[in-house]
Amino acid sequence: MVNHYVRLTEKTHKLEEELRGVISPAYLDSLLGNLPLWVDAARREQLRWGIFPYNMS
């Protein structure tokens, strides 16, 4: 989880200019503000991957 959120944070910062042209600036600002919180939570082992099986019938 930590690696995922660290990479996502780095990539989002790297592509920030480009992203501002295709998604809401408010959403991007929120994302950039919140990603460090997700990284921190993952480092403190408060996040886990999970699989939720379901039946669509």
MODELLER restraints for C-alpha pairs under 7 A, 6 or more apart:
rsr = mdl.restraints
at = mdl.atoms
rsr.add(forms.Gaussian(group=physical.xy_distance, feature=features.Distance(at['CA:1:A'], at['CA:42:A']), mean=5.84, stdev=0.5))
rsr.add(forms.Gaussian(group=physical.xy_distance, feature=features.Distance(at['CA:1:A'], at['CA:48:A']), mean=6.89, stdev=0.5))
rsr.add(forms.Gaussian(group=physical.xy_distance, feature=features.Distance(at['CA:2:A'], at['CA:39:A']), mean=5.85, stdev=0.5))
rsr.add(forms.Gaussian(group=physical.xy_distance, feature=features.Distance(at['CA:2:A'], at['CA:42:A']), mean=5.18, stdev=0.5))
rsr.add(forms.Gaussian(group=physical.xy_distance, feature=features.Distance(at['CA:2:A'], at['CA:43:A']), mean=5.90, stdev=0.5))
rsr.add(forms.Gaussian(group=physical.xy_distance, feature=features.Distance(at['CA:5:A'], at['CA:35:A']), mean=6.98, stdev=0.5))
rsr.add(forms.Gaussian(group=physical.xy_distance, feature=features.Distance(at['CA:5:A'], at['CA:38:A']), mean=6.71, stdev=0.5))
rsr.add(forms.Gaussian(group=physical.xy_distance, feature=features.Distance(at['CA:5:A'], at['CA:39:A']), mean=5.44, stdev=0.5))
rsr.add(forms.Gaussian(group=physical.xy_distance, feature=features.Distance(at['CA:6:A'], at['CA:39:A']), mean=6.16, stdev=0.5))
rsr.add(forms.Gaussian(group=physical.xy_distance, feature=features.Distance(at['CA:9:A'], at['CA:35:A']), mean=6.06, stdev=0.5))
rsr.add(forms.Gaussian(group=physical.xy_distance, feature=features.Distance(at['CA:41:A'], at['CA:47:A']), mean=6.29, stdev=0.5))
